Each structure stands twice: as structure tokens, then as C-alpha cells.
Amino acid sequence: MTDKLRKTIDDIQLIDQHGHPGIAGYFESFPPEKRILLATDPYRSPEESSGGFPYLREVHYEAYQKIYGFSREDIDNPEKQNDLTREYDRHRHNLKHLVDKAMDAAGVEILIANSFLHDDLINKQNIKFIPSVDPFLFPFDNTYLTSRSPLNSSYIAAFEHMLDIIKVKYNFSLRNFTEYLEFIDAVLDEYVKNGVVGWKFLLACARNSYCEKVEEKEGYQLFERARKGESAAYTRLQDLLVWHIMRKSVEYKLPVQWHFSIIDPWVEYCDCLNISKMICDPIVSKARIVILHGGYPRYDHAELMALAGGLMPNNVYIDISGRIMFRNHPRILGATLRKWLEKPMLWDKIMYGSDVLWGERYIYVGSRVGRDAVYFALKSMLDDDIIDEDTAVTIARKILRENAKNLYRL
């Protein structure tokens, strides 16, 4: 019998440690050419949102009813589409209320907004924040990076604009490498004082996530050469800054989330093994690294990174979010989880996240998929007599709540 496991999973107040609530509204204040192409939130039908899975289609019907009050009859009525679109947009612009309603429906106690924080969510008790630190990596002419794809170019354009906003706030002008490092450190220090619970690299969305360890003594020369347009020197400067920020995360004892999920044909750019040298470094190995999206689709590489400590667990964690959550069937995700959970060392390292992106109903959708996937993974281990139900309950609580609570010191 698995009644206890099912009830426990359904009753857990989740910690959603990776999402982007209100991202479309956040970018509406940016010039159109500086917006990330993914930052959109139009009304989409359950069928359009299902990724081809009937299970997800039904969950979206549920989400629309519970959060927006849209009935199935109205959703399926072509004559109601304009009304639903207008009503959806009205809800979207009342973000504080909408997020609370979605979190309540989903059984989410805390949601960690990731990369970008909408003004309406600042100082909300149930919302924590992890800012993107990528803008600091792109202070000069980034044209050499913009031929990859329109999506990647839009990330770079957004980072450029965000850096301009920060520079204005701090009345900072680019003079030399030493002052630029001091500027970065000052901003990071203010982030910490304002209560951020980590920071994030979206680097793979802009360029290869492999970062050579470059000594800071090279920084002054690389800075000047990068300013003059030398792309090789600029890349090395970016690498240097990544390692510097990773060392600062150790100093502040803050986790660092890394985006690792394929978004275009440049598959090597999004491989989590690109940062494998960091977990061998005497200093940066102390940083707590979160591999987002399970390293999709290189789940084995994420597993390898998290297990790389051998008998002494390292500081690498795995997040289950993104397309493996909101564009997936829970039995498929459950099968991936099962492989990870066969290694007890990973029980303390896997964390739930919705990656809510295209509308706040994904807070609910992710919660349904996540709960069911964890249940299917653990039930299969129970059926095979690998664990008992009390152990399964403990693991479920860890994945859906406790691991994130401990990592982010919530």
C-alpha cells in the first residue's frame, strides 16, 4: 500500500526553488529590442500548452479553472476566446494577487523568483529572489556573440540593458579593470544585504558555458584589449569574471544556479560538464552549485557532477524544472528520477522547481507534474522492494521541500 506516500506528497507545502513569475511584465519596461524573446505571456489554450500530452492538457484545464475561474465550456467555445484573452490579460496585470492565488492552488509555500524580479513581487514574504549575474560579463561590444541565433542575441541585448541600468544606479563609468571589479563586488554586496538567496548564470544562453580559470592578475590587460574589440581577450575576461563571482559566492555562502538545458543546435554550450573543473578547485569547489533543468537532456552528466565527490558528497545539486517539468509527462520524469534515486547520495541533492515562465498557471501545472513524478518514482522503488514507505516519505519531503529549505537557508 502507498496511501501514506500519496497523501504525504499531496499535502507537502512545496518550495518552488526556480521560477520566473511575471517575466513578461518585467520586460515590458525594456525597449523592444532589449527584451528576451521568451518573455511573453499570451493566453494559450490547454491544447496549445500541452506539449502533446493529454495529461498536461487536463492539468491546464484545472489550472485555468482554479486560478482564473475559466470553465472548460468557455475554454472550448470559439466565441469566448476574445473574452478569455482580455480576462487573462487583466489577471496578468494584477500580479501580486495572481501569484498568491496560483501558489495557494498549487500548495506552494515559497517561490524563488529567478533572474528577474517584477516590481510587484518585491518584498512579498512568499517570494525570494535569485538575480542573474550575467550582465556583469558583457560590458563591451558583444556583436561577435550575436550570430548564434535571435534567441541568444536577445539574451545578450537584455544583459546589456540591465548592466546599463545598474551602472546608472551606481553612477559608474567603465574606467579600468580594478574599478570594474570593485563595482561588481559592490553590487553583489548590496544584493546580499537586500536578502537574495543566491545568484544565477544564464551564460549558456549567450555563449559557451565552458570557462577557463584565468588569474585576476591578467585582468587589467584583458580588460583593455577587450575594450578595443579583441574577442579572444574579451572571452577570457568573461571567464575571469565568472570565476571571480563564483569565489564571491563562497565568501557569501550563497548557492549559484547554472542554466543547463539545450536551447539551440550548439549542444556543447549547455553541457554541465563545462564547469566540472570548478568542483575540483580548492576554493570554488566550496561553492554550492545547482544544475538547473537536470542538465536536459544530459541527465547522466548532471548525475555525474552530483556524484563526483565519491564517498565525500560534493556541493552539486540537481534541479528538476523547465521542459522536463512543464512540457513532460510525470511518468517520464519519474523514470529519470528513479535512476537518480537509486543512488542514496542523491537523495539530499534533488530539488523541485516549476520554471514558471509563460504564465502563472505553470506554478500549478509544475506542482502537479512534480508531485506525480516523485510519487511514480518512489512507488516503483517500493514495488521493487528497494525502499520502504517511511523512507519513500522522507525522500519525497526532501525533494519537494526540505533540500531547498536547507540549501537556501529559508
C-alpha positions in Angstrom: 0.0 0.0 0.0 1.2 3.5 -0.8 -1.6 5.6 0.6 0.7 7.2 3.1 3.2 8.2 0.4 0.5 9.6 -1.9 -1.2 11.6 0.9 2.2 13.0 2.1 3.2 14.1 -1.3 -0.2 15.8 -1.9 0.0 17.6 1.4 3.5 18.9 1.3 3.8 22.7 1.1 6.2 22.9 -1.7 9.3 25.1 -2.0 9.5 26.1 -5.7 13.1 27.0 -6.0 13.2 28.0 -9.6 10.7 30.1 -11.5 10.1 33.3 -13.4 6.8 34.8 -12.3 5.8 37.9 -14.1 8.7 37.8 -16.5 6.7 39.1 -19.4 5.6 42.1 -17.4 9.2 42.7 -16.2 10.4 43.1 -19.7 7.6 45.3 -20.8 9.5 48.3 -19.4 12.5 47.4 -21.6 12.9 48.7 -25.2 11.5 46.1 -27.6 15.0 45.3 -29.0 16.3 44.6 -25.5 13.7 42.0 -24.5 14.3 38.3 -24.2 12.2 36.6 -26.9 10.9 34.0 -24.4 9.5 36.7 -22.1 5.9 36.5 -23.5 2.6 35.6 -21.8 -0.3 35.4 -24.2 -3.4 33.4 -23.5 -2.9 29.9 -24.8 -5.5 27.1 -24.8 -4.8 23.9 -22.8 -4.2 22.1 -26.1 -1.6 24.6 -27.1 0.1 24.3 -23.7 0.1 20.5 -23.5 3.2 19.7 -25.4 1.2 16.8 -27.0 0.4 15.1 -23.7 -3.3 14.7 -22.8 -2.2 14.6 -19.1 -0.9 18.2 -19.4 -3.9 19.3 -21.3 -6.1 18.3 -18.5 -3.9 19.9 -15.9 -4.0 23.2 -17.8 -7.8 23.0 -17.8 -7.6 22.6 -14.0 -5.2 25.5 -13.6 -7.4 27.8 -15.7 -10.4 26.9 -13.5 -8.7 27.1 -10.2 -6.7 30.3 -10.8 -8.6 32.3 -13.4 -12.1 30.9 -13.0 -12.3 29.8 -16.7 -14.7 27.0 -17.2 -13.9 24.1 -19.6 -17.0 25.0 -21.5 -15.9 28.6 -22.1 -12.3 27.5 -23.0 -13.7 25.1 -25.6 -16.1 27.7 -27.0 -14.6 29.6 -30.0 -17.0 32.5 -29.4 -15.5 33.0 -25.9 -11.8 33.3 -27.0 -11.7 37.1 -27.2 -13.3 37.4 -23.7 -10.9 34.9 -22.2 -7.9 36.7 -23.8 -9.0 40.0 -22.3 -9.7 38.5 -18.9 -6.4 36.6 -18.9 -4.6 39.9 -19.6 -6.4 41.6 -16.8 -5.3 38.9 -14.3 -1.7 39.1 -15.6 -1.6 42.8 -14.7 -2.7 42.1 -11.1 0.4 40.0 -10.5 0.5 40.1 -6.7 -3.0 38.6 -6.4 -2.4 36.2 -9.3 0.8 34.8 -7.8 -0.8 34.3 -4.4 -3.8 32.6 -6.0 -1.6 30.3 -8.1 0.7 29.4 -5.2 -2.3 28.7 -2.9 -3.9 26.4 -5.6 -0.6 24.6 -6.1 0.2 24.2 -2.4 3.4 26.2 -2.7 4.7 28.0 0.4 7.7 29.8 -1.1 8.6 30.6 -4.7 12.1 31.7 -5.5 11.9 34.1 -8.4 14.8 33.6 -10.7 17.0 36.0 -12.7 14.4 38.9 -13.0 12.1 40.2 -10.3 8.9 42.1 -11.2 8.4 45.2 -9.1 5.0 43.9 -7.9 6.8 41.0 -6.2 9.4 43.0 -4.3 9.2 42.5 -0.5 6.5 39.8 -0.8 7.0 37.3 2.1 6.3 34.2 0.0 8.7 35.3 -2.8 12.5 35.1 -2.6 14.9 36.2 -5.3 18.0 34.9 -7.1 19.3 37.6 -9.6 21.1 36.9 -12.8 24.8 38.0 -12.6 25.3 37.6 -16.3 25.0 41.4 -17.1 28.4 41.9 -15.4 30.0 39.6 -18.0 29.2 41.8 -21.1 30.4 45.3 -20.6 31.8 45.9 -24.1 30.8 45.3 -27.7 29.1 41.9 -27.9 28.5 41.8 -31.6 30.8 38.8 -32.1 28.4 36.8 -30.0 25.2 37.7 -31.7 25.3 35.5 -34.8 24.3 32.3 -33.0 20.5 32.8 -33.1 17.9 35.5 -32.5 17.1 34.0 -29.1 20.7 34.1 -27.9 21.1 37.6 -29.2 18.0 38.7 -27.2 19.6 37.4 -24.0 22.8 39.4 -24.7 20.7 42.5 -25.5 18.8 42.2 -22.3 22.0 41.7 -20.3 23.5 44.9 -21.9 20.4 46.9 -21.0 20.4 45.5 -17.4 24.0 46.5 -17.0 23.3 50.0 -18.2 20.5 50.3 -15.6 22.9 49.1 -12.8 25.7 51.5 -14.0 23.3 54.4 -13.8 22.1 53.5 -10.4 25.7 53.4 -9.1 26.8 56.3 -11.2 29.6 54.1 -12.6 31.6 54.5 -15.8 34.0 51.9 -17.2 37.5 53.2 -16.5 39.7 50.2 -15.7 39.6 46.6 -14.6 40.2 47.3 -10.9 37.4 49.7 -10.6 35.1 47.4 -12.6 35.8 44.5 -10.1 35.0 46.9 -7.2 31.8 47.9 -8.9 30.7 44.2 -9.3 31.6 43.5 -5.7 29.6 46.5 -4.5 26.5 45.3 -6.4 26.9 41.8 -5.2 27.2 43.1 -1.6 24.0 45.1 -2.0 22.2 42.0 -3.4 23.2 40.1 -0.2 22.1 43.0 2.0 18.8 43.0 0.3 18.3 39.3 1.1 18.9 37.4 -2.1 19.2 33.7 -1.5 21.6 33.0 -4.3 22.5 34.1 -7.8 22.4 32.6 -11.3 24.3 32.2 -14.5 22.4 32.1 -17.8 25.7 32.1 -19.6 24.9 29.2 -21.9 22.1 31.3 -23.3 24.7 33.8 -24.5 27.9 31.9 -25.2 29.7 28.6 -24.4 29.4 27.9 -20.6 32.9 26.5 -20.5 35.0 29.0 -18.5 38.8 28.8 -18.3 40.2 29.6 -15.0 42.0 32.9 -15.6 44.2 34.6 -13.0 43.0 38.0 -11.9 46.4 39.5 -12.4 45.7 39.2 -16.2 42.5 41.2 -15.8 43.9 44.7 -16.4 45.4 43.7 -19.8 42.4 41.6 -20.8 40.1 44.5 -19.9 41.9 47.0 -22.1 42.2 44.5 -25.0 38.5 43.6 -24.7 37.6 47.3 -24.7 39.4 47.6 -28.1 37.4 44.8 -29.6 39.6 41.7 -29.3 37.1 38.9 -28.9 39.6 36.3 -27.7 40.7 38.6 -24.8 37.0 39.5 -24.1 36.1 35.8 -23.8 39.0 35.3 -21.3 37.9 38.4 -19.4 34.4 36.9 -19.1 35.8 33.7 -17.9 37.8 35.5 -15.3 34.7 37.4 -14.1 32.8 34.1 -13.8 35.4 32.6 -11.6 35.6 35.8 -9.5 31.8 35.7 -8.9 32.0 32.0 -8.0 34.6 32.8 -5.4 32.4 35.6 -4.1 29.6 33.0 -3.7 31.8 31.0 -1.4 32.6 34.1 0.6 28.8 34.9 1.0 27.9 31.2 1.3 25.2 31.6 -1.4 24.2 28.9 -3.9 24.7 29.5 -7.6 22.2 28.3 -10.1 23.5 27.4 -13.6 21.3 27.1 -16.6 22.0 23.8 -18.4 19.4 22.9 -21.0 19.6 22.7 -24.7 18.0 25.7 -26.4 19.6 25.5 -29.9 21.9 23.3 -32.1 25.0 24.5 -30.1 24.7 21.5 -27.8 28.1 21.7 -26.3 27.4 25.2 -24.9 24.8 23.8 -22.5 26.6 20.8 -21.1 27.1 20.9 -17.3 30.4 19.2 -17.6 31.7 22.5 -18.9 32.0 23.6 -15.3 33.5 20.4 -14.0 36.8 22.0 -13.2 35.1 24.2 -10.7 34.3 21.2 -8.4 38.0 20.3 -8.4 39.2 23.8 -7.5 40.5 24.3 -3.9 38.3 27.4 -3.4 35.4 27.2 -5.9 34.7 23.6 -5.0 33.2 25.0 -1.8 30.5 26.8 -3.9 27.1 25.2 -3.8 26.2 24.7 -7.5 22.6 23.9 -8.7 22.4 22.3 -12.1 19.1 23.6 -13.5 16.7 21.5 -15.6 18.6 18.3 -14.7 21.0 19.3 -17.4 18.4 18.4 -20.1 18.8 16.1 -21.9 22.2 15.1 -20.5 20.8 13.7 -17.2 23.8 11.4 -16.9 26.1 14.4 -16.9 24.1 16.1 -14.1 24.2 12.8 -12.2 28.0 12.5 -12.7 28.6 16.0 -11.4 26.4 15.5 -8.3 28.1 12.1 -7.6 31.7 13.4 -8.3 32.6 13.7 -4.6 32.8 9.9 -4.4 32.4 8.8 -0.8 32.5 12.5 0.3 29.5 14.3 -1.1 30.3 17.5 -3.0 28.3 20.7 -3.3 26.5 20.0 -6.6 22.7 19.8 -6.6 20.2 18.9 -9.3 17.0 20.9 -10.1 14.0 19.3 -11.8 12.4 22.2 -13.7 11.8 23.6 -17.1 10.7 21.4 -20.0 11.3 18.2 -18.0 8.6 19.6 -15.8 6.1 21.7 -17.7 6.4 20.0 -21.1 6.6 16.5 -19.8 4.6 13.6 -18.5 5.2 12.7 -14.9 5.8 9.1 -15.6 8.7 10.1 -18.0 10.1 12.4 -15.4 9.5 9.8 -12.8 11.7 7.3 -14.7 14.5 9.9 -14.8 14.1 10.5 -11.1 14.1 6.7 -10.4 17.6 6.4 -11.9 18.9 9.2 -9.8 17.2 8.0 -6.6 18.8 4.6 -6.9 21.9 6.4 -5.6 21.1 7.3 -2.0 23.8 10.0 -2.1 21.5 12.0 -4.4 18.5 12.0 -2.0 19.7 15.2 -0.4 20.6 16.8 -3.7 17.5 16.8 -5.9 15.1 19.8 -5.7 11.8 20.7 -7.2 11.2 23.8 -9.4 8.4 24.8 -11.7 10.4 27.2 -14.0 7.1 29.1 -14.3 7.7 31.1 -17.5 4.6 31.6 -19.8 2.0 32.5 -17.2 1.4 31.9 -13.5 -0.8 28.8 -14.1 2.5 27.0 -14.6 3.1 27.3 -10.9 0.1 24.9 -10.6 1.0 22.8 -13.6 4.5 22.3 -12.3 3.3 21.3 -8.9 1.0 18.6 -10.3 3.7 17.2 -12.6 6.3 17.4 -9.8 4.2 15.7 -7.2 3.1 12.9 -9.5 6.6 12.3 -10.9 8.0 12.0 -7.4 5.2 9.6 -6.5 5.7 7.4 -9.6 9.5 7.3 -9.0 9.2 6.3 -5.3 6.3 3.9 -5.9 8.3 2.0 -8.4 11.1 1.6 -5.9 8.6 0.5 -3.3 7.1 -2.1 -5.7 10.6 -3.4 -6.3 11.3 -3.7 -2.5 14.2 -1.3 -2.8 12.9 1.1 0.0 10.1 1.0 2.5 7.3 3.5 2.7 8.8 5.6 5.5 12.0 6.0 3.5 9.9 7.0 0.5 8.0 9.6 2.5 11.3 11.0 3.7 12.8 11.3 0.2 9.6 12.9 -1.1 9.8 15.6 1.6 13.4 16.2 0.7 12.9 16.7 -3.0 9.7 18.8 -2.8 10.7 20.9 0.2 13.5 20.2 2.7 16.5 20.1 0.3 15.7 23.6 -1.0 14.9 24.9 2.5 18.3 23.8 3.7 20.3 24.9 0.7 18.8 28.4 0.5 18.6 28.7 4.3 14.9 29.6 4.1 
